[in-house]
Amino acid sequence: MIGKQRRVDPVEVARMLKAGQSQADAARHFGVTRAAINQVVKKLSHAKTSEVALRAAPQVIAMDLKAIEQFTTINKETQTLLYDLRNHLDGNRKLKISDGVALSLLLRTIGELRNQLSTQQKMLEVLVNFDEIQSFQKTVISVLYDVCSVQQRKEIVSRLQQNRLVRKSLKFERS
């Protein structure tokens, strides 16, 4: 027979650990294994990381947008250099360099362009992830609004905020 799964309150676990108690103490308190408490601690750590990321999101997004603008400028200059190098190698000798130097520069420029595009793609993925997190939070809050009483919504949102799973600045009223 499978035993009844016990409920571990992550907020209480966090309070106990902050007060200096061990994970073993928390496990005894809730009547679960240390591994179960360790899982809760990992989730709390992930939630804290998510909250830090959400709080920093506006600054990160602003930095990423500036960086994307810089990458765009660099990309245009790189494309111009590639065009000039290709023309040089095709016989239009406007550059005062040897073909060997032109070929070497062309290959290095293509490699640098590839690195820039990879970095730019990673930055865009971060921006998309922030948008997805915010969209998820808004969807959850909307569902809570539809299916829960006012008191239940307040309790759920309060617990989410205590666990730092949503930003306190997120609006929970229906627009």
Backbone bond lengths (Angstrom), bond angles and torsions (degrees), N, CA, C in turn:
res aa  C-N    CA-C-N  psi(-1)  N-CA   C-N-CA  omega(-1)  CA-C   N-CA-C  phi
1 M - - - 1.444 - - 1.531 108.82 -
2 I 1.307 115.70 134.27 1.455 120.58 -179.60 1.517 108.63 -82.62
3 G 1.332 115.50 132.22 1.459 120.00 -178.97 1.516 111.78 -72.02
4 K 1.326 114.88 159.19 1.462 120.43 178.84 1.521 108.70 -70.48
5 Q 1.337 115.37 133.54 1.456 119.87 179.91 1.531 109.37 -75.71
6 R 1.321 116.89 128.58 1.459 121.19 -177.35 1.517 110.14 -85.50
7 R 1.305 116.18 149.87 1.456 123.21 -178.19 1.523 109.17 -92.62
8 V 1.319 116.29 123.32 1.455 121.76 177.69 1.524 107.73 -107.98
9 D 1.322 116.44 124.59 1.462 121.49 179.86 1.527 108.50 -86.92
10 P 1.342 116.96 111.19 1.469 119.70 -177.76 1.530 112.81 -60.54
11 V 1.324 116.67 -34.86 1.464 119.87 179.02 1.524 110.23 -63.60
12 E 1.331 116.50 -41.81 1.463 121.46 178.80 1.533 110.52 -67.00
13 V 1.335 116.79 -39.76 1.473 120.48 176.98 1.523 109.42 -60.48
14 A 1.327 116.81 -47.37 1.465 120.81 -179.76 1.528 110.68 -60.43
15 R 1.342 116.80 -42.55 1.462 121.10 178.77 1.526 110.72 -61.77
16 M 1.337 116.51 -44.51 1.468 120.71 -179.28 1.529 110.92 -62.90
17 L 1.322 116.60 -45.92 1.465 120.00 -178.81 1.531 110.96 -65.52
18 K 1.335 115.53 -39.47 1.466 119.48 178.36 1.521 111.03 -64.44
19 A 1.326 116.46 -31.81 1.468 121.86 179.42 1.533 111.83 -78.20
20 G 1.342 117.28 -1.90 1.458 120.28 176.23 1.515 115.05 100.55
21 Q 1.329 116.91 1.53 1.462 118.76 177.94 1.530 108.88 -78.10
22 S 1.318 115.26 157.12 1.461 120.48 -178.15 1.528 110.95 -89.77
23 Q 1.326 115.12 168.89 1.457 119.59 175.05 1.530 110.21 -63.40
24 A 1.313 116.85 -34.50 1.469 120.89 177.56 1.532 110.15 -63.31
25 D 1.350 116.52 -39.78 1.471 119.92 176.88 1.527 110.12 -61.70
26 A 1.311 116.31 -44.16 1.467 120.81 -179.93 1.523 110.14 -63.88
27 A 1.331 116.90 -40.33 1.467 120.67 179.35 1.535 110.37 -61.62
28 R 1.336 116.56 -44.57 1.470 119.92 178.07 1.537 110.68 -63.29
29 H 1.330 116.36 -41.78 1.466 121.48 -179.11 1.531 111.08 -59.23
30 F 1.325 117.10 -42.68 1.471 120.91 -177.57 1.527 113.13 -92.16
31 G 1.328 116.73 -8.45 1.459 120.12 -179.87 1.519 112.62 71.78
32 V 1.325 115.82 36.97 1.465 121.15 179.80 1.520 108.56 -128.46
33 T 1.315 116.19 177.19 1.464 120.60 179.75 1.527 110.33 -80.35
34 R 1.328 114.98 162.26 1.467 119.51 175.07 1.521 110.36 -63.89
35 A 1.339 116.39 -31.98 1.470 119.72 178.29 1.530 110.78 -62.07
36 A 1.334 116.95 -38.37 1.468 120.84 178.15 1.527 110.18 -63.91
37 I 1.319 116.10 -42.11 1.475 120.12 178.55 1.525 109.61 -67.31
38 N 1.318 116.81 -39.02 1.463 120.78 178.33 1.531 110.43 -59.96
39 Q 1.325 117.62 -39.49 1.470 121.36 177.33 1.523 110.55 -63.02
40 V 1.331 116.34 -41.69 1.466 120.37 178.37 1.534 109.72 -63.07
41 V 1.327 116.67 -42.31 1.460 121.24 179.79 1.533 110.06 -62.74
42 K 1.318 116.63 -40.83 1.467 119.76 177.63 1.518 110.96 -62.75
43 K 1.338 117.23 -41.88 1.466 120.79 178.09 1.524 110.39 -64.35
44 L 1.329 116.87 -40.03 1.464 120.05 177.89 1.523 110.60 -63.42
45 S 1.320 116.13 -40.80 1.462 120.38 178.52 1.522 110.42 -63.24
46 H 1.333 115.92 -42.93 1.468 120.05 178.52 1.525 110.31 -63.58
47 A 1.327 116.47 -40.89 1.467 120.54 179.85 1.528 110.40 -63.41
48 K 1.333 116.02 -40.76 1.461 119.68 179.43 1.527 109.97 -64.98
49 T 1.331 116.99 -42.50 1.460 121.00 177.59 1.525 110.32 -61.20
50 S 1.330 116.60 -42.05 1.468 120.69 178.83 1.517 110.70 -63.21
51 E 1.335 116.62 -40.76 1.466 119.20 -179.57 1.520 110.42 -65.15
52 V 1.323 117.23 -43.74 1.462 120.34 178.35 1.524 109.48 -59.97
53 A 1.326 116.44 -42.90 1.462 120.12 179.04 1.522 110.90 -62.98
54 L 1.330 117.14 -41.57 1.468 120.10 179.89 1.524 111.43 -67.53
55 R 1.321 116.94 -40.41 1.468 119.66 178.49 1.524 111.13 -65.15
56 A 1.323 116.31 -35.36 1.461 120.36 -178.92 1.517 112.44 -85.62
57 A 1.318 116.99 -7.26 1.467 120.95 -174.48 1.517 113.95 -52.05
58 P 1.351 119.71 -47.90 1.470 117.58 -178.73 1.530 112.96 -58.86
59 Q 1.349 116.57 -41.71 1.462 119.42 179.61 1.527 110.69 -68.25
60 V 1.338 115.88 -41.39 1.460 119.81 -179.97 1.518 110.18 -63.99
61 I 1.327 116.17 -43.62 1.460 119.84 -179.79 1.524 109.86 -62.58
62 A 1.342 116.94 -44.58 1.465 119.86 179.11 1.527 110.82 -61.12
63 M 1.344 116.36 -43.16 1.468 119.75 178.86 1.521 110.37 -64.28
64 D 1.351 116.13 -44.08 1.453 119.36 -179.36 1.517 111.67 -62.79
65 L 1.345 117.12 -39.79 1.463 119.57 179.38 1.519 110.73 -65.43
66 K 1.338 117.35 -40.61 1.465 119.80 175.91 1.521 110.40 -63.80
67 A 1.327 115.79 -42.30 1.462 119.71 179.63 1.527 110.40 -64.26
68 I 1.325 117.04 -38.34 1.466 119.77 179.01 1.527 109.96 -64.58
69 E 1.350 117.06 -40.14 1.461 120.31 176.12 1.530 110.15 -60.78
70 Q 1.331 116.61 -42.95 1.461 120.31 178.62 1.525 110.77 -64.20
71 F 1.340 116.83 -42.25 1.458 119.72 177.61 1.526 110.88 -61.95
72 T 1.320 116.75 -37.65 1.458 120.34 179.14 1.529 110.33 -63.08
73 T 1.328 116.65 -44.39 1.467 120.67 178.13 1.527 110.71 -62.77
74 I 1.321 115.61 -47.17 1.469 119.62 179.09 1.522 110.29 -61.74
75 N 1.327 116.40 -39.44 1.460 120.42 179.94 1.523 111.09 -61.70
76 K 1.339 117.30 -42.91 1.465 120.50 178.87 1.527 110.85 -61.69
77 E 1.340 115.98 -43.87 1.468 120.02 179.21 1.528 110.89 -65.55
78 T 1.330 115.77 -38.45 1.467 120.25 178.23 1.525 110.54 -65.19
79 Q 1.326 116.87 -41.24 1.467 120.17 178.32 1.533 110.97 -62.47
80 T 1.346 116.74 -39.06 1.467 120.83 177.36 1.526 110.10 -63.31
81 L 1.332 116.16 -44.21 1.465 120.21 178.27 1.522 110.70 -62.43
82 L 1.315 117.61 -43.48 1.472 120.69 177.82 1.530 110.67 -59.57
83 Y 1.312 116.57 -43.74 1.470 121.40 179.23 1.536 110.36 -59.52
84 D 1.345 116.01 -47.35 1.470 120.09 179.82 1.527 111.54 -63.39
85 L 1.315 117.54 -41.22 1.466 120.77 -179.83 1.530 111.18 -66.88
86 R 1.331 116.29 -41.45 1.476 119.01 177.76 1.530 110.77 -63.14
87 N 1.337 115.83 -43.55 1.467 119.34 178.26 1.525 110.78 -60.96
88 H 1.319 116.70 -41.11 1.463 120.73 178.71 1.533 110.27 -60.01
89 L 1.325 115.99 -46.75 1.466 119.81 -179.02 1.527 112.02 -69.83
90 D 1.341 117.34 -23.03 1.469 121.12 177.24 1.527 112.32 -85.08
91 G 1.334 117.63 3.01 1.459 120.11 174.68 1.513 114.87 110.63
92 N 1.291 119.70 -11.13 1.456 122.86 178.20 1.528 107.30 -86.81
93 R 1.298 118.32 89.90 1.466 124.62 -167.87 1.526 112.85 -85.84
94 K 1.331 118.30 64.29 1.464 121.14 176.94 1.525 111.04 -79.48
95 L 1.322 116.60 -27.48 1.460 120.72 -179.56 1.522 109.97 -84.42
96 K 1.315 115.57 144.26 1.466 121.17 -179.24 1.526 110.59 -94.26
97 I 1.341 115.51 57.45 1.462 120.78 -179.86 1.518 108.23 -138.59
98 S 1.345 114.95 161.67 1.465 119.51 178.64 1.524 109.78 -77.00
99 D 1.324 115.88 164.01 1.460 119.71 177.63 1.532 111.61 -62.15
100 G 1.330 116.69 -37.04 1.469 120.39 178.92 1.521 111.61 -62.29
101 V 1.321 116.38 -43.76 1.464 120.94 178.68 1.528 109.24 -66.44
102 A 1.318 117.36 -41.72 1.468 121.51 179.32 1.526 110.38 -61.06
103 L 1.331 117.14 -44.86 1.463 120.86 179.55 1.529 110.89 -63.90
104 S 1.329 116.88 -43.17 1.458 121.17 178.57 1.531 110.65 -61.37
105 L 1.332 116.55 -45.39 1.461 120.97 178.07 1.527 111.44 -63.14
106 L 1.325 115.68 -39.79 1.457 120.11 179.11 1.522 110.88 -60.90
107 L 1.313 116.51 -46.91 1.469 120.48 -179.52 1.522 111.70 -65.46
108 R 1.327 117.26 -42.14 1.471 120.10 178.53 1.531 111.01 -66.22
109 T 1.310 116.34 -37.95 1.470 120.40 179.64 1.527 110.43 -66.25
110 I 1.317 117.46 -41.34 1.467 120.97 177.06 1.529 110.14 -62.75
111 G 1.326 117.18 -42.17 1.467 120.98 177.64 1.513 111.61 -62.64
112 E 1.331 116.97 -42.68 1.465 120.79 178.62 1.522 110.87 -65.07
113 L 1.309 116.45 -39.84 1.467 120.60 178.13 1.528 110.42 -62.48
114 R 1.301 117.05 -41.04 1.465 121.58 177.18 1.530 110.62 -61.24
115 N 1.341 117.20 -43.61 1.469 121.08 177.83 1.525 111.29 -62.59
116 Q 1.335 116.28 -41.40 1.472 120.24 179.11 1.526 110.61 -62.52
117 L 1.312 116.32 -44.09 1.463 119.78 -179.37 1.528 111.14 -64.48
118 S 1.318 117.12 -38.90 1.467 120.97 177.72 1.524 110.69 -63.50
119 T 1.323 117.23 -44.74 1.466 121.44 178.53 1.523 110.85 -63.96
120 Q 1.315 116.36 -42.72 1.461 120.67 179.51 1.537 110.43 -63.13
121 Q 1.316 117.08 -40.00 1.462 120.83 178.16 1.529 110.72 -62.63
122 K 1.327 117.67 -42.27 1.466 121.36 178.70 1.524 110.91 -62.73
123 M 1.328 116.77 -40.65 1.457 120.26 178.88 1.526 110.72 -64.55
124 L 1.305 117.46 -41.53 1.465 120.73 178.81 1.524 110.80 -65.62
125 E 1.327 117.74 -36.18 1.464 121.10 177.29 1.526 110.89 -62.56
126 V 1.336 117.27 -39.28 1.469 121.24 177.71 1.524 109.43 -62.68
127 L 1.324 116.90 -44.60 1.461 120.14 179.35 1.523 110.98 -61.96
128 V 1.320 117.49 -41.31 1.459 121.24 178.88 1.524 110.17 -64.58
129 N 1.331 117.62 -40.91 1.466 120.97 179.30 1.525 111.47 -61.45
130 F 1.345 117.93 -41.39 1.457 120.49 177.14 1.526 110.15 -62.29
131 D 1.316 117.07 -42.05 1.468 120.42 178.51 1.523 111.06 -63.07
132 E 1.323 117.32 -40.77 1.464 121.04 179.91 1.531 111.27 -65.43
133 I 1.315 117.13 -40.48 1.462 121.00 178.86 1.526 109.40 -62.86
134 Q 1.315 116.74 -46.91 1.461 120.03 -179.27 1.533 110.60 -63.89
135 S 1.319 117.40 -40.94 1.461 121.35 178.53 1.531 110.40 -63.03
136 F 1.329 116.77 -42.26 1.463 120.90 177.72 1.529 110.77 -60.39
137 Q 1.332 116.24 -46.37 1.457 119.91 -179.50 1.529 110.90 -60.32
138 K 1.318 116.81 -43.97 1.466 120.33 -179.50 1.531 110.78 -64.32
139 T 1.334 116.63 -37.88 1.464 119.99 178.41 1.523 110.96 -64.66
140 V 1.321 116.61 -44.59 1.466 120.70 179.48 1.523 110.14 -60.98
141 I 1.311 116.72 -45.86 1.462 120.49 -179.71 1.527 110.33 -63.49
142 S 1.310 117.50 -38.99 1.466 121.09 178.42 1.526 110.89 -63.10
143 V 1.335 116.42 -43.29 1.467 120.33 178.24 1.529 109.82 -64.12
144 L 1.323 117.32 -42.39 1.459 120.66 177.56 1.530 110.25 -58.68
145 Y 1.303 116.18 -42.09 1.456 120.44 179.71 1.530 110.53 -60.76
146 D 1.345 116.31 -39.53 1.461 121.23 -176.44 1.533 113.61 -74.74
147 V 1.315 118.14 -34.02 1.469 119.43 -169.72 1.530 115.05 -112.43
148 C 1.325 117.99 -8.90 1.465 119.85 -175.55 1.527 110.80 -115.35
149 S 1.323 113.78 156.42 1.460 119.32 173.01 1.523 108.30 -72.97
150 V 1.311 116.00 166.88 1.465 120.87 179.35 1.527 110.14 -58.32
151 Q 1.323 116.90 -44.40 1.466 121.04 -179.11 1.534 110.83 -63.95
152 Q 1.341 116.89 -43.27 1.465 120.17 178.56 1.523 110.84 -62.55
153 R 1.332 117.47 -43.14 1.471 121.19 178.97 1.520 110.47 -59.54
154 K 1.335 115.77 -46.58 1.464 119.74 -179.41 1.522 110.94 -60.45
155 E 1.328 117.00 -42.07 1.466 121.03 -179.78 1.530 111.07 -65.46
156 I 1.321 116.65 -45.11 1.477 120.45 -179.82 1.517 110.36 -63.72
157 V 1.320 116.97 -47.44 1.468 120.28 -179.61 1.521 110.24 -62.92
158 S 1.324 117.43 -40.78 1.461 120.94 178.07 1.530 110.93 -59.34
159 R 1.324 116.15 -45.48 1.476 119.27 179.21 1.525 111.54 -65.69
160 L 1.323 117.09 -40.39 1.465 119.72 177.73 1.525 110.26 -60.94
161 Q 1.322 116.36 -41.75 1.461 119.70 179.18 1.525 111.39 -68.30
162 Q 1.334 117.27 -39.29 1.465 120.41 177.59 1.527 110.46 -60.43
163 N 1.320 115.61 -38.35 1.467 120.14 179.37 1.514 111.79 -85.77
164 R 1.323 114.88 2.51 1.467 121.94 177.99 1.524 111.84 58.39
165 L 1.329 115.24 40.13 1.459 120.73 178.83 1.521 111.89 -95.47
166 V 1.324 116.39 -13.63 1.462 121.09 172.92 1.517 107.96 -138.54
167 R 1.318 115.20 154.84 1.458 120.14 178.29 1.517 109.23 -74.48
168 K 1.314 116.00 142.09 1.460 120.24 177.05 1.520 110.72 -66.27
169 S 1.331 117.74 -23.60 1.456 120.67 -178.06 1.532 112.68 -81.32
170 L 1.334 117.45 -9.43 1.460 119.89 179.41 1.520 108.78 -68.48
171 K 1.335 116.96 133.12 1.467 121.01 -177.98 1.521 108.82 -83.35
172 F 1.338 115.30 136.02 1.459 120.20 -175.93 1.520 112.51 -110.53
173 E 1.303 117.57 6.20 1.454 119.29 176.36 1.521 109.01 -88.98
174 R 1.317 114.68 152.46 1.467 119.14 177.86 1.518 107.40 -72.04
175 S 1.356 115.25 133.57 1.458 119.96 179.63 1.509 110.37 -81.11
